[in-house]
Amino acid sequence: MTTYNSIESITDYTINSAVLTTNGRSAEEVDIKRLIISFQIYENIELPFLTADFLFIDTANIIQDMDFQGGEKLVVEFQHSEEKSTGVSITKEFLIKSVENVIRADEATDSVQIHCIEYHAFTSSVQNINRSFVGSPTKIISSILNEFLEKDTVRLGTDLVNDMKVIVPNLNPLQSAMWLKKRSLSTSGLPFFLYSTIGTPNLILRDLGHMMEESVINLNRPFIYAPSLNTSQIDMQKYYNIIDFSIKETEDLLQIINQGLVSGTYNFYDTSTAVPFQVKFDVEDVFNELTEENRLGGDNSRYVYGPEYKVKEKKISQYSTKAITQMSSSGAYRTGINNFRSYQDDDVGGNHRKKIVSQSLKAFLTKSPIEITVSGREFITGDNNYSLGRLIRILFIDTESTSTNQKQIQFDSKKSGDYLILAAKHTFDLSNVRTKLFCGRLGSLSGDFAL
């Protein structure tokens, strides 16, 4: 294996190896770890694979000699400098999906940017599934990923349906898993998410209920945005610093109303009997249930839906905003001996309601999002998942106490809260690692919070 050398820089992370291989006309293997200038790795709770961008310097005709055709593999092992004593590192396999840009820096140097996806997404793309499966949706998903991709899946949550029979309709393994995930509900009617993380080698299949019930991972050291305060006013040893934040495209309640996820009438037809199950949906009931179950964070008194919104003195959740009809039950697998549910099959109106609850909560989860940029140290340890699906506490100093009453610092109870990490961008540059977190929530912290 060839190793190409370039100028090394001192960073708070180390690339132990970055092995590039090809299965083309002549199988070749080179280590380009010293040529990489920077890279980004992206996590998304809606995707069962990671994506990444790498920027490296080509001074030895690597692109030409390896004859890039779009199927090359890049295996990267890296670790934070503080983990050298523990030996814990992160290894990820990527497919080079495309060469995004090649810029000639001088006569002997090219700057090359490549876009990558996790390698099991490539393995999935060349396979096709067209056969039947029996069991709960999450169990079927786990079986498919293990059989076809040799990927272990951590399943957390209890399925609402355990006797489903489906025929996967000519989909590749990841498409099959995502199709079944849409039908995966917990016993409370909360959605499941299937995703890949930077900190673990396996995939994770987890329901929203387990995420919201879990303890905040930084409860004793929350993230705080307080650039105008000095260390005499606030003990920064008790907090993680937020470098930057962004709040935009938030509180779009109208869009959720137009989707019928605040109120509506839903008809689920059983084609074998021509009898519908009718569900009158009211999202206020959903949030009241979550409050009773203590799943909203804080003291559960404030959440991202205002229950007192009214039009013509009537609560908007009590209107029938949409009338939606869906074919559900067919009885295709009811033989009288071995009875199974088909993909949308349900014979209980309450279970049909849970399908709507799942869609509604996913919409409200991103109604009040926030992006924060922080040090990446806490998210690239390699011993566990500390990003997707984890709850973090974020605090903002309210503007009044900052400007007029700095001796009595208080928190902004609107922006502050316990947020669920939905996506992350980890940027490894010439000197450090920074992580941008995209977070959502269903509830808010309430009351006054003094330092």
Secondary structure, 3 states (H helix, E strand, C coil): CEECCCCCCCCCEEEEEEEEEECCCCCEEEECHHHEEEEEEEEECCCCCCEEEEEEEECCCHHHHCCCCCCCEEEEEEEEHHHCCCCCCEEEEEEEEEEEEEEEEECCEEEEEEEEEEHHHHHHHCCCECCEEEECHHHHHHHHHHHHHCCCEEEECCECCCCEEEECCCECHHHHHHHHHCCCEECCCCEEEEEECCCCCCEEEEEHHHHHHCCCCCCCCCEEECCCCCCCCCCHHHCEECCEEECCCCCCHHHHHHCCCCEEEEEEEECCCCEEEEEEEEHHHHHHHHHHCCCCCCCCCCECCCCCCEECCEEHHHCCCCEEEEECCCCCCECCCCECECCCCCCCHHHHHHHHHHHHHHHHHCCCCEEEEEEHHHHCCCCCCCCCCCEEEEEEECHHHHHHCCCCCEECCCCCEEEEEEEEEEEECCCCEEEEEEEECCECCCCCCEC
